[in-house]
Amino acid sequence: MSARRQPYIRVSIFVKRKPGTSSEEFHAHWSGVHADVVRNLPGYLQICKRYTQARVHFSFKMATKPPTNVSAEQFHALPEYQNQEKVMGLPVLPFDGIVEIWIEDVDKYVQHVSQEDIVKALSADEQKFTDREDACIMIGYETLEIGEPVPAFA
């Protein structure tokens, strides 16, 4: 099977919890209050085709080269994953989660989320649980190597 480009652009935002915020507080706010804020942004459901939050499910303390400014308690340790990164031999990224957003057009998305009312709504909530300056973003497309393609957007 040859690689097939999928019909969306993926925006991945890597987020950390705000200093002084517990992992439990961060994830409760992010998946509850913040998800509601995002869902209720004017016009957002028309420009965003999919919005997911991925939580980290492995033990930071197992990383072979941990960043020095991150504590082990940031990550949710599940027994079945405790040794996975050690086996893989890769360092663990110092983030608490990843937001993944599917869009059709980067310029339209950036224009939409740059509107003053959208920026104010997001910023007002984000400052309660995360620090935007600690976030990282990656924008790109996927090519399908294994599995079924995503249908084109209607």
N, C-alpha and C positions, 0 to 999 in steps of 0.2 A: 504494500500500500504506500503510495506517495503522500507526502505531507499536503494537507489541505488547509488553506487559510480560513479561519472562522469568520462569520459575518459581523463581528463586533470588534471594538477596540476595548482593551481592558486597562482600567486605571487601578493600580494597586497602591494603597497608602499604608505604610508601616507605622504603627502608632505605639507610643509608650504612655504609661500612666504618669500622672502628675506626681512629683515628689510629695510624700506625705499621704498619698492615697493608697489604700490597701488594694491588693489584687481583686479581692471580692467586691469592694466599692467600685473600682474601675469597671469591671465587667458587668456589674449590675446596672450602672449608669449607662454604659455604652450600649448594651443590648436593650435597655428599656427606654429611658428618657431620650437619649441621643437618637436612637433609631426612629422614635416618634417624631423628633424634630426634623430629621431628614425626610421622612415620609410626608410631612406636612409643609415642606418648602413649596412656595408657589411655583407651579409649572415643572417641578422636579420629576414627577412621575412620567411626564411626556418625554423628557430628555434622557432619563436613566432607565435602561432596560432591565437591569438586574443590580441588586445591592446586597452583598453578603459580608458577614463579619467572620473572620477565621480567628479562633483563639489558639494560643500556644498550649500544647499538651505534652510537654516533655520537661525534664529536669535540667535547669540551667547548670547546676553544679557538676554535671557530667561533661560539660564542654571541655575540649582539650586546650583551647586558648580563650578563656573568657575575657570579655571586655572588663577593665578594672572599675568602671563606674556603674556597674549594674549589680544588684544584689540577687541572690538565689531565689528569694521569695517572690520575684516578679512572675515566675512561671509556675504553671499548674503541673505538678508531678503526678503522673499516672504510672503505677507499677509496670504496666506492660510496655511503656516507652522509655523507661529510665536508662536503658543501655543503648538505645538505638543510635543516638548521635555518636557515641563512643565507637560503635561498630562501624559507622559510616566514616569516621575520622574527619568530620567537618566541624568547624566552630559554629556555635549557635548565635543567630542574630539576636541583638539585645532589644527586642520589641515584645510588647504584650499581645499584639494582634495585628491583623491585616484586614483592611477594608478593600473589597474588590467590587468595582463598578463596571458594568458593561454599558458602553455608549456606541453611537453610530458615527459621531463626528466630534473630534477633539475641539475644533474651533467653537462650535456651538455650545459644547459643554463648558468650556472655559468662560465664554461670554456669559452663559447663564449663571454659573456659580460666582462670577465676579460682580454681579449686581449688588448694589449697596444693601438692599434688604436681606438678601441671601447671606452675604458676608456677616452682617450683624447677627442674624439668627444663629448661624453656625458658631461664630466666635463667642457669643454669649454663653452657649452651652459647652463648647469645647473647653473653655477656661475652668470649668468646674471639675474636670476629670483628666485632662491631658494638656500637654504643652505643644502647640503647633510647631515650635522651633525644633523639637526633637523628632518630628515626623519626617519620613522620607517617602518619595513618590516614584513610581515607575509606570510609564505609559507605553503600551505596545499592543501587538496582536498575537493571537495564538495560531499555531499550525497544528492540526490534528495528526497525531502519529498512530494512536490506538483508540478505537472506539467509534461511536457514531457522531456525525457532524451535528452542530446546532442548526436548527432551521433558520432561514433568513427572517429578519424582523418584518412584521406586517405593517 
